[in-house]
Amino acid sequence: MENNKCEHCAKHKHRTEKEYKSLVNRLNRIEGQIRGIKGMLEKDAYCPDILVQVAAANAALNAFNKELLANHIRTCVADDIRAGNDETIDELVGVLQKLMK
């Protein structure tokens, strides 16, 4: 696990090994689901069958977002609020608005 800085901004997040592994495992499963959907398309699978798998991949992405957001609120947001950095609240509101489109 690396603690990388985003090349586009000054913010970064150090994740625990447990958090990192959990998120990567979720992404690996999602990646497998997407490859499976591509395979179904290549094999001319029936459209509703593909759509069901796409819905499952969307649900997996939503679960990833929920876990990442919960971790963000428990750590970054809570720490910033305790430190008096209320701009984080506006940032969180913006993120939630984007997620709820």
MMTF fields as JSON, N, C-alpha, C and O atoms, coordinates in Angstrom:
{
  "mmtfVersion": "1.0.0",
  "mmtfProducer": "UNKNOWN",
  "numBonds": 403,
  "numAtoms": 404,
  "numGroups": 101,
  "numChains": 1,
  "numModels": 1,
  "chainsPerModel": [1],
  "groupsPerChain": [101],
  "chainIdList": ["A"],
  "bondAtomList": [4, 2, 8, 6, 12, 10, 16, 14, 20, 18, 24, 22, 28, 26, 32, 30, 36, 34, 40, 38, 44, 42, 48, 46, 52, 50, 56, 54, 60, 58, 64, 62, 68, 66, 72, 70, 76, 74, 80, 78, 84, 82, 88, 86, 92, 90, 96, 94, 100, 98, 104, 102, 108, 106, 112, 110, 116, 114, 120, 118, 124, 122, 128, 126, 132, 130, 136, 134, 140, 138, 144, 142, 148, 146, 152, 150, 156, 154, 160, 158, 164, 162, 168, 166, 172, 170, 176, 174, 180, 178, 184, 182, 188, 186, 192, 190, 196, 194, 200, 198, 204, 202, 208, 206, 212, 210, 216, 214, 220, 218, 224, 222, 228, 226, 232, 230, 236, 234, 240, 238, 244, 242, 248, 246, 252, 250, 256, 254, 260, 258, 264, 262, 268, 266, 272, 270, 276, 274, 280, 278, 284, 282, 288, 286, 292, 290, 296, 294, 300, 298, 304, 302, 308, 306, 312, 310, 316, 314, 320, 318, 324, 322, 328, 326, 332, 330, 336, 334, 340, 338, 344, 342, 348, 346, 352, 350, 356, 354, 360, 358, 364, 362, 368, 366, 372, 370, 376, 374, 380, 378, 384, 382, 388, 386, 392, 390, 396, 394, 400, 398],
  "bondOrderList": [1, 1, 1, 1, 1, 1, 1, 1, 1, 1, 1, 1, 1, 1, 1, 1, 1, 1, 1, 1, 1, 1, 1, 1, 1, 1, 1, 1, 1, 1, 1, 1, 1, 1, 1, 1, 1, 1, 1, 1, 1, 1, 1, 1, 1, 1, 1, 1, 1, 1, 1, 1, 1, 1, 1, 1, 1, 1, 1, 1, 1, 1, 1, 1, 1, 1, 1, 1, 1, 1, 1, 1, 1, 1, 1, 1, 1, 1, 1, 1, 1, 1, 1, 1, 1, 1, 1, 1, 1, 1, 1, 1, 1, 1, 1, 1, 1, 1, 1, 1],
  "groupList": [{"groupName": "MET", "atomNameList": ["N", "CA", "C", "O"], "elementList": ["N", "C", "C", "O"], "formalChargeList": [0, 0, 0, 0], "bondAtomList": [1, 0, 2, 1, 3, 2], "bondOrderList": [1, 1, 2], "singleLetterCode": "M", "chemCompType": "L-PEPTIDE LINKING"}, {"groupName": "GLU", "atomNameList": ["N", "CA", "C", "O"], "elementList": ["N", "C", "C", "O"], "formalChargeList": [0, 0, 0, 0], "bondAtomList": [1, 0, 2, 1, 3, 2], "bondOrderList": [1, 1, 2], "singleLetterCode": "E", "chemCompType": "L-PEPTIDE LINKING"}, {"groupName": "ASN", "atomNameList": ["N", "CA", "C", "O"], "elementList": ["N", "C", "C", "O"], "formalChargeList": [0, 0, 0, 0], "bondAtomList": [1, 0, 2, 1, 3, 2], "bondOrderList": [1, 1, 2], "singleLetterCode": "N", "chemCompType": "L-PEPTIDE LINKING"}, {"groupName": "LYS", "atomNameList": ["N", "CA", "C", "O"], "elementList": ["N", "C", "C", "O"], "formalChargeList": [0, 0, 0, 0], "bondAtomList": [1, 0, 2, 1, 3, 2], "bondOrderList": [1, 1, 2], "singleLetterCode": "K", "chemCompType": "L-PEPTIDE LINKING"}, {"groupName": "CYS", "atomNameList": ["N", "CA", "C", "O"], "elementList": ["N", "C", "C", "O"], "formalChargeList": [0, 0, 0, 0], "bondAtomList": [1, 0, 2, 1, 3, 2], "bondOrderList": [1, 1, 2], "singleLetterCode": "C", "chemCompType": "L-PEPTIDE LINKING"}, {"groupName": "HIS", "atomNameList": ["N", "CA", "C", "O"], "elementList": ["N", "C", "C", "O"], "formalChargeList": [0, 0, 0, 0], "bondAtomList": [1, 0, 2, 1, 3, 2], "bondOrderList": [1, 1, 2], "singleLetterCode": "H", "chemCompType": "L-PEPTIDE LINKING"}, {"groupName": "ALA", "atomNameList": ["N", "CA", "C", "O"], "elementList": ["N", "C", "C", "O"], "formalChargeList": [0, 0, 0, 0], "bondAtomList": [1, 0, 2, 1, 3, 2], "bondOrderList": [1, 1, 2], "singleLetterCode": "A", "chemCompType": "L-PEPTIDE LINKING"}, {"groupName": "ARG", "atomNameList": ["N", "CA", "C", "O"], "elementList": ["N", "C", "C", "O"], "formalChargeList": [0, 0, 0, 0], "bondAtomList": [1, 0, 2, 1, 3, 2], "bondOrderList": [1, 1, 2], "singleLetterCode": "R", "chemCompType": "L-PEPTIDE LINKING"}, {"groupName": "THR", "atomNameList": ["N", "CA", "C", "O"], "elementList": ["N", "C", "C", "O"], "formalChargeList": [0, 0, 0, 0], "bondAtomList": [1, 0, 2, 1, 3, 2], "bondOrderList": [1, 1, 2], "singleLetterCode": "T", "chemCompType": "L-PEPTIDE LINKING"}, {"groupName": "TYR", "atomNameList": ["N", "CA", "C", "O"], "elementList": ["N", "C", "C", "O"], "formalChargeList": [0, 0, 0, 0], "bondAtomList": [1, 0, 2, 1, 3, 2], "bondOrderList": [1, 1, 2], "singleLetterCode": "Y", "chemCompType": "L-PEPTIDE LINKING"}, {"groupName": "SER", "atomNameList": ["N", "CA", "C", "O"], "elementList": ["N", "C", "C", "O"], "formalChargeList": [0, 0, 0, 0], "bondAtomList": [1, 0, 2, 1, 3, 2], "bondOrderList": [1, 1, 2], "singleLetterCode": "S", "chemCompType": "L-PEPTIDE LINKING"}, {"groupName": "LEU", "atomNameList": ["N", "CA", "C", "O"], "elementList": ["N", "C", "C", "O"], "formalChargeList": [0, 0, 0, 0], "bondAtomList": [1, 0, 2, 1, 3, 2], "bondOrderList": [1, 1, 2], "singleLetterCode": "L", "chemCompType": "L-PEPTIDE LINKING"}, {"groupName": "VAL", "atomNameList": ["N", "CA", "C", "O"], "elementList": ["N", "C", "C", "O"], "formalChargeList": [0, 0, 0, 0], "bondAtomList": [1, 0, 2, 1, 3, 2], "bondOrderList": [1, 1, 2], "singleLetterCode": "V", "chemCompType": "L-PEPTIDE LINKING"}, {"groupName": "ILE", "atomNameList": ["N", "CA", "C", "O"], "elementList": ["N", "C", "C", "O"], "formalChargeList": [0, 0, 0, 0], "bondAtomList": [1, 0, 2, 1, 3, 2], "bondOrderList": [1, 1, 2], "singleLetterCode": "I", "chemCompType": "L-PEPTIDE LINKING"}, {"groupName": "GLY", "atomNameList": ["N", "CA", "C", "O"], "elementList": ["N", "C", "C", "O"], "formalChargeList": [0, 0, 0, 0], "bondAtomList": [1, 0, 2, 1, 3, 2], "bondOrderList": [1, 1, 2], "singleLetterCode": "G", "chemCompType": "PEPTIDE LINKING"}, {"groupName": "GLN", "atomNameList": ["N", "CA", "C", "O"], "elementList": ["N", "C", "C", "O"], "formalChargeList": [0, 0, 0, 0], "bondAtomList": [1, 0, 2, 1, 3, 2], "bondOrderList": [1, 1, 2], "singleLetterCode": "Q", "chemCompType": "L-PEPTIDE LINKING"}, {"groupName": "ASP", "atomNameList": ["N", "CA", "C", "O"], "elementList": ["N", "C", "C", "O"], "formalChargeList": [0, 0, 0, 0], "bondAtomList": [1, 0, 2, 1, 3, 2], "bondOrderList": [1, 1, 2], "singleLetterCode": "D", "chemCompType": "L-PEPTIDE LINKING"}, {"groupName": "PRO", "atomNameList": ["N", "CA", "C", "O"], "elementList": ["N", "C", "C", "O"], "formalChargeList": [0, 0, 0, 0], "bondAtomList": [1, 0, 2, 1, 3, 2], "bondOrderList": [1, 1, 2], "singleLetterCode": "P", "chemCompType": "L-PEPTIDE LINKING"}, {"groupName": "PHE", "atomNameList": ["N", "CA", "C", "O"], "elementList": ["N", "C", "C", "O"], "formalChargeList": [0, 0, 0, 0], "bondAtomList": [1, 0, 2, 1, 3, 2], "bondOrderList": [1, 1, 2], "singleLetterCode": "F", "chemCompType": "L-PEPTIDE LINKING"}],
  "groupTypeList": [0, 1, 2, 2, 3, 4, 1, 5, 4, 6, 3, 5, 3, 5, 7, 8, 1, 3, 1, 9, 3, 10, 11, 12, 2, 7, 11, 2, 7, 13, 1, 14, 15, 13, 7, 14, 13, 3, 14, 0, 11, 1, 3, 16, 6, 9, 4, 17, 16, 13, 11, 12, 15, 12, 6, 6, 6, 2, 6, 6, 11, 2, 6, 18, 2, 3, 1, 11, 11, 6, 2, 5, 13, 7, 8, 4, 12, 6, 16, 16, 13, 7, 6, 14, 2, 16, 1, 8, 13, 16, 1, 11, 12, 14, 12, 11, 15, 3, 11, 0, 3],
  "groupIdList": [1, 2, 3, 4, 5, 6, 7, 8, 9, 10, 11, 12, 13, 14, 15, 16, 17, 18, 19, 20, 21, 22, 23, 24, 25, 26, 27, 28, 29, 30, 31, 32, 33, 34, 35, 36, 37, 38, 39, 40, 41, 42, 43, 44, 45, 46, 47, 48, 49, 50, 51, 52, 53, 54, 55, 56, 57, 58, 59, 60, 61, 62, 63, 64, 65, 66, 67, 68, 69, 70, 71, 72, 73, 74, 75, 76, 77, 78, 79, 80, 81, 82, 83, 84, 85, 86, 87, 88, 89, 90, 91, 92, 93, 94, 95, 96, 97, 98, 99, 100, 101],
  "secStructList": [7, 7, 7, 7, 7, 7, 6, 6, 1, 1, 7, 7, 7, 7, 7, 7, 2, 2, 2, 2, 2, 2, 2, 2, 2, 2, 2, 2, 2, 2, 2, 2, 2, 2, 2, 2, 2, 2, 2, 2, 2, 2, 6, 6, 7, 7, 2, 2, 2, 2, 2, 2, 2, 2, 2, 2, 2, 2, 2, 2, 2, 2, 2, 2, 2, 2, 2, 2, 2, 2, 2, 2, 0, 0, 0, 0, 0, 2, 2, 2, 2, 2, 6, 6, 7, 6, 2, 2, 2, 2, 2, 2, 2, 2, 2, 2, 2, 2, 2, 6, 7],
  "xCoordList": [0.844, 0.0, 0.887, 1.836, 0.56, 1.329, 0.478, -0.748, 1.142, 0.477, 0.786, 1.688, 0.046, 0.318, -0.454, -1.563, 0.162, -0.524, -1.148, -0.571, -2.301, -2.938, -2.089, -1.68, -1.816, -0.984, -1.729, -1.108, -3.049, -3.852, -4.225, -4.728, -3.993, -4.357, -3.403, -2.576, -3.533, -2.617, -3.131, -2.414, -4.351, -4.932, -4.545, -4.362, -4.428, -4.196, -4.758, -5.113, -4.836, -5.453, -4.611, -4.348, -4.195, -3.516, -4.588, -5.358, -4.632, -5.615, -4.93, -3.76, -5.692, -5.165, -5.045, -5.679, -4.239, -4.081, -5.429, -5.739, -6.225, -7.534, -8.456, -9.111, -8.507, -9.36, -8.911, -9.733, -7.605, -7.042, -7.396, -7.873, -7.157, -7.429, -8.905, -9.253, -9.775, -11.21, -11.645, -12.414, -11.149, -11.522, -10.957, -11.651, -9.718, -9.106, -9.833, -10.054, -10.203, -10.944, -12.266, -12.652, -12.958, -14.221, -13.982, -14.714, -12.953, -12.658, -12.259, -12.622, -11.531, -11.156, -12.396, -12.485, -13.351, -14.593, -15.373, -15.917, -15.423, -16.134, -15.468, -16.139, -14.144, -13.4, -13.747, -13.918, -13.848, -14.236, -15.646, -15.913, -16.546, -17.918, -17.954, -18.674, -17.183, -17.164, -16.597, -17.123, -15.53, -14.976, -16.017, -16.125, -16.78, -17.827, -18.916, -19.419, -19.274, -20.28, -19.759, -20.489, -18.504, -17.899, -17.923, -18.229, -17.598, -17.638, -19.036, -19.209, -20.031, -21.407, -21.766, -22.406, -21.348, -21.617, -20.915, -21.5, -19.668, -18.904, -19.523, -19.377, -20.211, -20.841, -22.306, -23.051, -22.711, -24.087, -25.139, -26.173, -24.871, -25.834, -27.118, -27.122, -28.173, -29.496, -29.471, -28.952, -30.032, -29.963, -30.392, -29.67, -31.525, -31.916, -30.896, -30.711, -30.244, -29.214, -28.045, -27.511, -27.652, -26.578, -27.019, -26.257, -28.234, -28.751, -28.756, -28.463, -29.084, -29.068, -27.645, -27.437, -26.675, -25.282, -24.789, -24.007, -25.243, -24.888, -25.475, -24.817, -26.701, -27.316, -26.509, -26.341, -26.015, -25.198, -23.883, -23.424, -23.279, -22.041, -22.306, -21.499, -23.438, -23.805, -23.987, -23.552, -24.624, -24.814, -23.473, -23.286, -22.537, -21.211, -20.463, -19.786, -20.585, -19.973, -20.596, -19.892, -21.904, -22.574, -22.084, -21.887, -21.888, -21.382, -19.961, -19.614, -19.142, -17.794, -17.882, -17.187, -18.739, -18.914, -19.359, -18.857, -20.288, -20.782, -19.662, -19.533, -18.851, -17.751, -16.723, -16.269, -16.359, -15.371, -15.893, -15.153, -17.152, -17.746, -17.813, -17.499, -18.215, -18.285, -16.907, -16.768, -15.893, -14.526, -14.08, -13.424, -14.434, -14.065, -14.699, -14.035, -15.967, -16.665, -16.084, -15.871, -15.829, -15.297, -13.883, -13.499, -13.115, -11.723, -11.523, -11.48, -11.402, -11.061, -12.04, -11.627, -13.326, -14.322, -14.345, -14.31, -14.403, -14.44, -13.189, -13.281, -12.02, -10.768, -10.748, -10.347, -11.182, -11.192, -12.16, -11.847, -13.328, -14.298, -13.728, -13.838, -13.122, -12.501, -11.4, -11.168, -10.724, -9.633, -10.151, -9.368, -11.471, -12.052, -12.054, -12.29, -11.796, -11.76, -13.14, -13.384, -14.031, -15.413, -15.588, -16.665, -14.543, -14.647, -14.902, -15.471, -14.476, -14.676, -16.154, -16.54, -16.978, -18.428, -18.941, -19.709, -18.521, -18.944, -18.459, -19.184, -17.229, -16.692, -17.529, -17.841, -17.891, -18.704, -20.078, -20.574, -20.689, -21.993, -21.882, -22.753, -20.812, -20.612, -20.463, -21.02, -19.712, -19.529, -20.873, -21.207, -21.627, -22.93, -23.87, -24.618, -23.832, -24.677, -24.297, -25.169, -23.003, -22.55, -22.958, -23.334, -22.879, -23.239, -24.729, -25.146, -25.53, -26.977, -27.601, -28.823, -26.779, -27.311, -27.986, -28.491],
  "yCoordList": [-1.174, 0.0, 1.235, 1.34, 2.161, 3.382, 4.547, 4.527, 5.554, 6.78, 7.834, 8.65, 7.824, 8.72, 10.011, 10.049, 11.07, 12.347, 12.416, 11.935, 13.001, 13.255, 14.282, 15.281, 14.051, 15.002, 16.289, 17.287, 16.291, 17.462, 18.307, 19.418, 17.813, 18.58, 18.246, 17.341, 18.985, 18.798, 17.766, 17.393, 17.304, 16.387, 14.941, 14.556, 14.171, 12.744, 12.076, 12.745, 10.761, 10.012, 8.788, 7.961, 8.682, 7.463, 6.492, 6.803, 5.324, 4.317, 3.224, 2.905, 2.662, 1.514, 0.348, 0.341, -0.626, -1.82, -2.519, -2.986, -2.588, -3.236, -2.498, -3.121, -1.169, -0.373, -0.526, -0.74, -0.416, -0.537, -1.897, -1.963, -2.965, -4.31, -4.503, -5.103, -4.0, -4.133, -3.424, -3.971, -2.204, -1.445, -2.09, -2.179, -2.535, -3.187, -4.492, -4.801, -5.255, -6.502, -6.218, -6.929, -5.176, -4.799, -4.437, -4.88, -3.629, -3.226, -4.418, -4.474, -5.356, -6.554, -7.358, -7.867, -7.471, -8.19, -7.446, -8.065, -6.115, -5.314, -5.471, -5.611, -5.445, -5.625, -6.973, -7.072, -7.99, -9.313, -9.31, -9.931, -8.614, -8.517, -7.831, -8.266, -6.764, -6.035, -6.923, -6.942, -7.652, -8.586, -9.644, -10.034, -10.103, -11.078, -10.511, -11.208, -9.262, -8.61, -8.496, -8.753, -8.111, -8.023, -9.387, -9.491, -10.438, -11.79, -12.19, -12.842, -11.794, -12.105, -11.426, -12.022, -10.185, -9.446, -10.113, -10.267, -10.501, -11.161, -12.497, -12.924, -13.159, -14.455, -14.305, -15.283, -13.057, -12.768, -13.228, -13.778, -13.001, -13.372, -12.56, -11.492, -13.083, -12.465, -11.147, -11.096, -10.089, -8.741, -8.682, -8.094, -9.26, -9.184, -9.829, -9.372, -10.881, -11.513, -10.559, -10.474, -9.841, -8.857, -7.724, -7.283, -7.26, -6.155, -6.505, -5.653, -7.744, -8.183, -8.117, -7.706, -8.522, -8.472, -7.027, -6.72, -6.144, -4.727, -4.148, -3.365, -4.528, -4.056, -4.536, -3.796, -5.762, -6.288, -5.51, -5.232, -5.159, -4.372, -2.972, -2.442, -2.38, -1.069, -1.145, -0.252, -2.201, -2.371, -2.523, -2.005, -3.229, -3.398, -2.062, -1.77, -1.26, 0.076, 0.953, 1.701, 0.862, 1.626, 1.186, 2.021, -0.11, -0.605, -0.091, 0.261, -0.046, 0.513, 1.98, 2.404, 2.749, 4.161, 4.332, 5.208, 3.511, 3.617, 3.372, 4.095, 2.349, 2.046, 3.17, 3.597, 3.645, 4.717, 5.998, 6.676, 6.333, 7.531, 7.433, 8.398, 6.29, 6.105, 6.268, 6.918, 5.679, 5.82, 7.276, 7.763, 7.966, 9.377, 10.224, 11.07, 9.996, 10.773, 10.481, 11.394, 9.203, 8.828, 9.356, 9.58, 9.552, 9.968, 11.416, 12.311, 11.649, 12.977, 14.056, 15.093, 13.816, 14.836, 15.099, 16.25, 14.042, 14.205, 14.915, 15.81, 14.524, 15.162, 16.641, 17.48, 16.959, 18.36, 19.199, 20.339, 18.657, 19.404, 19.65, 20.754, 18.624, 18.794, 19.856, 20.548, 19.975, 20.948, 22.328, 23.261, 22.452, 23.743, 24.026, 25.162, 23.024, 23.191, 22.88, 21.782, 23.861, 23.652, 23.608, 23.254, 23.962, 23.874, 22.431, 22.174, 21.513, 20.091, 19.755, 18.877, 20.44, 20.202, 20.572, 19.819, 21.735, 22.141, 21.149, 20.83, 20.664, 19.673, 18.394, 17.82, 17.949, 16.742, 16.928, 16.029, 18.082, 18.362, 18.288, 17.722, 18.857, 18.795, 17.377, 17.02, 16.567, 15.167, 14.425, 13.667, 14.65, 13.977, 14.387, 13.559, 15.652, 16.103, 15.403, 15.025, 15.231, 14.521, 13.048, 12.475, 12.447, 11.022, 10.783, 9.692, 11.801, 11.617, 12.052, 12.153, 12.307, 12.677, 11.503, 11.622],
  "zCoordList": [0.0, 0.0, 0.0, 0.777, -0.884, -0.962, -0.501, -0.615, 0.017, 0.427, -0.617, -0.428, -1.723, -2.836, -2.699, -2.166, -3.196, -3.309, -4.687, -5.662, -4.768, -6.05, -6.793, -6.203, -8.085, -8.811, -9.101, -9.466, -8.948, -9.286, -8.077, -8.241, -6.879, -5.697, -4.561, -4.667, -3.49, -2.364, -1.368, -0.44, -1.547, -0.576, -0.877, -2.032, 0.166, 0.046, 1.292, 2.263, 1.254, 2.347, 2.659, 1.786, 3.897, 4.342, 4.824, 5.733, 4.213, 4.595, 5.401, 5.19, 6.33, 7.06, 6.09, 5.034, 6.449, 5.609, 5.417, 4.321, 6.48, 6.41, 5.446, 4.611, 5.561, 4.677, 3.226, 2.335, 2.995, 1.656, 1.032, -0.101, 1.778, 1.257, 0.95, -0.067, 1.818, 1.604, 0.323, -0.467, 0.124, -1.074, -2.334, -3.347, -2.283, -3.453, -3.777, -4.948, -2.756, -2.998, -3.695, -4.623, -3.245, -3.895, -5.361, -6.245, -5.607, -6.983, -7.846, -9.021, -7.292, -8.049, -8.437, -9.554, -7.511, -7.834, -8.919, -9.833, -8.814, -9.815, -11.183, -12.205, -11.179, -12.43, -13.06, -14.275, -12.24, -12.742, -13.303, -14.332, -12.63, -13.132, -14.495, -15.393, -14.647, -15.914, -17.026, -18.138, -16.722, -17.714, -18.09, -19.253, -17.097, -17.365, -18.271, -19.153, -18.058, -18.903, -20.333, -21.291, -20.467, -21.806, -22.486, -23.674, -21.723, -22.267, -22.712, -23.742, -21.927, -22.309, -23.627, -24.492, -23.764, -24.995, -26.187, -27.259, -25.979, -27.043, -27.45, -28.595, -26.521, -26.801, -27.194, -27.241, -27.478, -27.917, -26.909, -27.288, -25.637, -24.59, -24.767, -25.379, -24.231, -24.29, -23.503, -22.388, -24.09, -23.502, -22.032, -21.227, -21.65, -20.236, -19.296, -18.167, -19.759, -18.925, -18.694, -17.588, -19.749, -19.613, -18.694, -17.834, -18.874, -18.054, -16.565, -15.726, -16.238, -14.847, -14.292, -13.15, -15.101, -14.651, -14.517, -13.617, -15.406, -15.3, -14.012, -13.326, -13.685, -12.439, -11.233, -10.265, -11.289, -10.194, -10.083, -8.975, -11.214, -11.194, -10.633, -9.869, -11.015, -10.456, -8.949, -8.222, -8.483, -7.037, -6.335, -5.234, -6.964, -6.374, -6.316, -5.33, -7.362, -7.344, -6.263, -5.585, -6.103, -5.044, -3.668, -2.785, -3.481, -2.198, -1.953, -0.825, -3.005, -2.887, -2.458, -1.535, -3.132, -2.777, -1.333, -0.628, -0.892, 0.495, 1.493, 2.481, 1.235, 2.151, 2.154, 3.215, 0.976, 0.874, 1.518, 2.231, 1.275, 1.864, 3.384, 4.08, 3.901, 5.351, 5.984, 7.02, 5.359, 5.871, 5.816, 6.737, 4.743, 4.59, 5.692, 6.291, 5.953, 6.987, 8.366, 9.164, 8.642, 9.969, 10.219, 11.367, 9.159, 9.339, 8.911, 9.755, 7.623, 7.098, 7.552, 8.072, 7.356, 7.685, 9.193, 9.627, 9.975, 11.434, 11.936, 12.776, 11.429, 11.852, 11.486, 12.293, 10.262, 9.83, 10.648, 10.993, 10.962, 11.772, 13.166, 13.699, 13.752, 15.072, 15.045, 16.036, 13.896, 13.762, 13.354, 13.173, 13.211, 12.848, 11.356, 10.945, 10.545, 9.098, 8.519, 8.02, 8.592, 8.165, 6.645, 6.165, 5.874, 4.411, 3.978, 2.917, 4.811, 4.504, 4.401, 3.628, 5.167, 5.1, 3.721, 3.124, 3.203, 1.862, 0.809, -0.133, 0.974, 0.049, 0.088, -0.955, 1.296, 1.448, 0.81, 0.132, 1.022, 0.41, -1.107, -1.768, -1.661, -3.106, -3.614, -4.652, -2.884, -3.266, -3.215, -4.126, -2.154, -2.036, -3.162, -3.682, -3.536, -4.648, -5.947, -6.729, -6.18, -7.377, -7.346, -8.368, -6.162, -6.049, -6.233, -6.621, -5.955, -6.006, -7.332, -7.438, -8.327, -9.657, -10.308, -11.424]
}
